[in-house]
Amino acid sequence: MRKLEILTIALILALTFVSCWGGGADRLSDNNAPTPIQTQSPAPEPSAADMDAEEQNAQSELTLTPFPIDDGQINAAPVSVMIKGTAYQTDLERIDLSNMQLTDEDIEPLVYMTNLRWLNLENNQISDISVLAGLTKLTDLYLSGNPLSGHVILNDVLLMYNGPGGDVVIPEGVKRIAGDAFVEVADITGVFIPDSVTGVIEEKHFPYIYNVFLGCKELINITVSENNPIYASQNGVLFSKDKTVLLYYPAGRTGNYSIPEGVKYVAGDDYGISSPFVGSGLTGVLIPESVEAFCWTPFGQCYQIMDIHVSPDNSNFSSQDGVLYNKDKTRLIAYPTGRPGDFTIPDGVTDLEDYAFFNCQGLTSVVIPEGVTHLAYTVGDYIHTAFVSCVNLVCVVIPRSVSNIDDGVFYDCPNIVIYSYADSEAHRFAEENQIPFVEIGS
């Protein structure tokens, strides 16, 4: 009897446990109401089509609910990219990819290199550079030697012209021109500059444009849209908008040129070396009353120029026998580059302008007068000297008054013989630099 009672209690507990286990979840949602026991027939075996559909749904659900990941990680650029089998860090600021036979497809990884400032792509097989549009920090880009044609433009900058020559029209919308866009494109005869162009790509030169056409030996005419806010043209020559700055004289022109009255400055670069007349066939020039300033070597690479004349009404400059001086003729500013033979600097001259005798390849001898005290001096690494690249200069007569001659005074003048007095500064300089010396007195 005792055993029967125990079995009865155990049976009741078991039934209670089963009832709670089977319907507990539903009861929590139905105020603990009892859930009737339901019986179901066995589920049918799924067909192959049903299994495929279920698998597709599962894959779709996985796609819609990806593993959670930070958005920054999804969009982050790679730390390195492969270009022609070589890995490059994407944070580089400078990269040389020249002479690698790169194609348009090969340079696509450059889109990730947004820190690039200097990029050399010369001598490859690149015909499209649009992939570089996002490289907004890029300031130096080298593209020569690629099969790029026509006007090569990137981010409103005309980088290169590689067309048929003749008269070239820069497209409207171009804002700036790369400093070497037309360099050595010898068959250009004319250029039209539209409203939109406001300078060259190097900001330090803004808004001057003279070096852009360096080496365009056939260029004879530049025309500027009347609505351009920066530039103007007159008789095929390029000026600032108000025509007070002469910016570029086409290199293909020959003969004499009269600078228009109203021009105040004959422009040069920040270092004063480049000239708007560089490489031209100019043979003579007339400087009007209005001109106030020249760059250094204003006619230094005009190998045909024989005479420089100045209006007598000019208050800053003068000329004598076709040579350019300051107004009171105490400073010699420029000797005509194309003039051959001997030259005696007039008495009264005490200073020689830097590069006064620049590229005077026909000059054979110079006599410097008493009163000149120095021929060259050095500031930092830069040598200030009047004589540069006078390759046929063989005789220089130096007076006693010259008390300071620095090394480099006759830069690229390999045939110099110095004539001066014994124990003079010129004598000392000649001995120290192993330059032939001829004594003309004691």
DRENFI-882397 format. One line per 8 residues: number of its first residue (from 1); for each residue x, y, z of C-alpha. Coordinates in steps of 0.02 Angstrom, whole numbers. Each point is the difference from the previous one (the first is absolute). Layout:
N
NUM = X,Y,Z; ...
END
This chain:
442
1 = 0,0,0; 143,116,42; 81,-38,-168; -162,39,-94; -12,171,81; 179,40,-49; -29,-53,-181; -160,103,-9
9 = 91,158,60; 142,-28,-123; -124,-19,-145; -87,163,45; 166,94,7; 53,-70,-168; -163,52,-84; 16,174,76
17 = 180,15,-65; -49,-52,-177; -146,121,-2; 110,145,55; 142,-42,-122; -112,-15,-152; -109,154,21; 99,115,111
25 = 51,124,-136; -179,19,-60; -66,19,174; 119,146,33; -85,89,-141; -177,-47,49; -15,41,185; 49,-176,48
33 = -154,-76,-84; 17,-186,-31; 48,-48,-176; -89,-150,-74; 109,-138,-69; -6,-7,-190; 43,-145,-110; 73,22,-175
41 = 33,-121,-141; 182,-19,-57; 62,139,-119; 22,-53,-181; 178,-20,-69; 52,161,-92; 26,-9,-188; 163,45,-88
49 = -80,165,-62; -52,43,177; 176,-33,63; 75,114,-135; -124,137,44; 41,-15,185; 186,10,-37; -25,156,-107
57 = -105,80,137; 135,-39,126; 133,79,-110; -113,151,-29; -24,21,186; 188,-7,26; 25,135,-129; -130,113,78
65 = 71,-21,174; 190,6,-17; 119,-24,143; 6,168,91; 155,104,-44; 52,181,22; -41,109,-153; 174,75,4
73 = 75,-172,-20; -108,-38,-152; 52,160,-93; 180,14,58; 132,10,-140; 128,-139,-7; 167,36,83; 90,-58,-157
81 = -38,-34,-183; 83,-103,-136; 61,87,-157; 84,-109,-130; 46,-130,130; 71,121,129; -85,51,162; -12,186,41
89 = -62,79,162; -156,104,-33; 57,141,114; 150,45,-111; 20,181,-52; 125,-33,-139; 14,-145,-123; 99,-29,-160
97 = -87,-119,-121; 92,52,-157; 61,-123,-133; -106,-146,63; -111,-29,-154; -153,39,107; -173,-1,-82; -160,89,51
105 = -51,-155,99; 166,-8,91; -20,174,74; -176,-27,67; 66,-38,178; 66,179,7; -177,53,45; 40,-54,179
113 = 160,103,12; -86,163,46; 153,74,87; 103,4,-159; 81,168,-38; 132,-56,-127; -32,-133,-132; 110,-49,-147
121 = -89,-102,-135; 117,41,-144; 34,-124,-140; -143,-122,27; -151,-56,-103; -131,109,85; -136,78,-108; -127,52,133
129 = 39,87,165; -178,27,64; 35,-122,143; 114,135,75; -141,126,21; -18,-39,186; 183,37,39; -36,177,54
137 = 167,26,88; 99,-36,-158; 109,148,-51; 134,-83,-108; -54,-122,-137; 114,-58,-140; -82,-80,-153; 116,18,-150
145 = 33,-156,-102; -179,-66,12; -125,-21,-144; -108,144,64; -77,103,-139; -81,169,-23; -31,108,153; 42,-101,156
153 = -106,78,138; -16,-51,183; -102,95,130; -16,154,-113; 188,6,-29; 73,-18,-175; 146,-116,34; 60,-33,-176
161 = -36,34,-181; 41,-138,-123; -93,46,-157; 29,43,-182; 74,174,32; -48,152,-101; -124,114,87; -49,-73,168
169 = -158,48,95; 7,-33,187; -173,-68,48; -117,112,99; -9,-66,179; 187,-22,20; 49,107,150; 186,-24,7
177 = 140,-59,-113; 142,-112,57; 169,84,-12; 60,-122,-133; -163,-29,-93; 69,65,-165; 186,-12,31; 97,-52,-156
185 = -159,-22,-103; 89,77,-147; -139,-4,-131; -124,114,90; -24,163,-96; -140,81,100; -90,-17,168; -171,62,53
193 = -26,25,188; -185,-3,56; -89,93,139; 25,-137,128; 191,-6,4; 66,98,150; 178,-61,22; 126,-139,-4
201 = 1,-149,117; 150,58,104; -75,124,122; 168,86,28; -7,59,-182; -180,60,3; -57,80,-109; 151,-1,-117
209 = -1,-121,-145; 163,29,-95; 83,-170,29; -152,-97,-61; 52,26,-181; 186,-28,23; 72,-80,-156; -152,34,-111
217 = 113,61,-139; -137,23,-130; -121,94,113; -35,173,-71; -170,49,68; -93,-5,167; -181,56,9; -98,22,162
225 = -189,7,20; -58,177,36; -91,-62,155; 151,-83,82; 24,84,170; 189,-24,11; 77,8,-174; -9,105,-157
233 = 87,-3,-168; 57,135,-120; 67,-37,-172; 28,-181,48; 100,38,159; -61,-50,174; -27,130,138; -85,18,167
241 = -182,54,-9; 43,185,19; 149,-18,-119; 123,67,128; 97,-164,5; 77,-80,-154; -15,-186,32; 53,-92,-157
249 = 68,41,-172; -24,-147,-120; 163,-89,-35; -34,-20,-185; 1,186,-32; 151,86,-77; 56,178,-31; -21,156,105
257 = -133,30,132; -61,160,83; -69,-33,173; -168,94,8; -10,160,100; -89,-37,164; 98,-157,40; 84,21,171
265 = 79,-171,29; 88,-126,-110; -41,-153,103; 113,-137,65; -18,-142,123; 27,11,189; 187,-24,-26; 12,128,-138
273 = 81,-119,-123; -136,-38,-127; -50,129,-128; -156,25,-105; 115,14,-152; 89,-166,34; 48,-93,-158; -77,126,-119
281 = 73,62,-165; -2,179,62; 138,105,-82; -36,170,78; -114,76,132; -62,174,43; -44,33,183; -130,137,26
289 = -11,137,130; -120,-101,111; 111,-151,41; 54,0,183; 77,-172,27; 76,-151,-87; 31,-176,55; 181,-57,1
297 = 65,-47,-171; -147,79,-91; 79,-45,-168; 125,-131,59; -62,-141,-111; -39,104,-153; 147,-60,-102; -38,116,-147
305 = -18,164,94; 126,134,-48; -71,162,68; -97,60,151; -69,178,-9; -89,103,133; -112,151,-18; 93,155,60
313 = -153,43,104; 15,-158,106; 47,49,178; 71,-170,49; 104,-64,-145; 112,60,-140; 98,-74,-143; 167,36,-83
321 = 60,-84,-158; -140,-128,16; 44,-53,179; -123,17,146; 47,104,155; -87,82,146; -47,183,-26; 167,77,52
329 = 102,-136,-85; 89,-55,159; -68,-178,-13; 9,-111,-154; -160,-104,-4; 2,-100,-161; 119,-26,-146; -82,-60,-163
337 = 20,-188,-2; 23,-16,-188; 134,132,-19; 173,-71,-40; 176,68,25; 82,112,129; -80,121,122; 70,138,110
345 = -115,47,144; -15,191,3; 84,104,134; -118,47,140; -74,-174,17; 29,-64,178; -114,-152,8; -43,-146,-111
353 = -174,-75,14; -13,-186,39; -2,-94,-166; 41,160,-96; 103,-107,-120; -109,-156,1; 22,-122,-145; 100,126,-101
361 = 78,-137,-104; 73,117,-130; 86,113,125; 190,-22,-8; 72,135,114; -56,125,133; 91,149,74; -64,48,173
369 = 29,183,49; 74,73,158; -136,30,129; -74,-175,-4; 35,-75,173; -69,-176,-7; -35,-130,-133; -92,-131,101
377 = -61,-35,174; -83,-147,85; -160,-3,103; -27,-171,76; 22,-124,-141; -38,126,-136; 137,90,-99; -41,173,-66
385 = 103,29,-156; -12,94,-165; 88,-130,-109; -93,-163,-32; 21,-121,-146; 109,114,-106; 85,-150,-77; 109,98,-123
393 = 57,135,120; 190,-11,4; 58,170,62; -59,97,153; 93,157,53; -28,33,186; 51,167,81; 84,30,168
401 = -163,66,74; -75,-175,4; 28,-57,179; -119,-147,12; -10,-149,-118; -92,-155,62; 16,-174,-71; -121,-27,-143
409 = 18,175,-71; 28,-72,-175; -128,-139,11; 5,-115,-152; 129,110,-85; 133,-133,-29; 125,97,-108; 33,152,110
417 = 169,87,6; 12,140,130; 97,159,-38; 39,109,150; 135,72,113; 128,-92,105; -53,-30,180; -180,54,-38
425 = -157,-89,56; -16,-66,-178; 177,-70,10; -38,-89,164; -163,-70,-69; 83,-65,-159; 137,-90,95; -118,-80,127
433 = -116,-62,-136; 136,-49,-125; -62,122,-132; 129,64,-126; 60,174,49; 84,136,-103; 79,145,92; -35,172,-75
441 = 92,104,130; 59,7,178
END
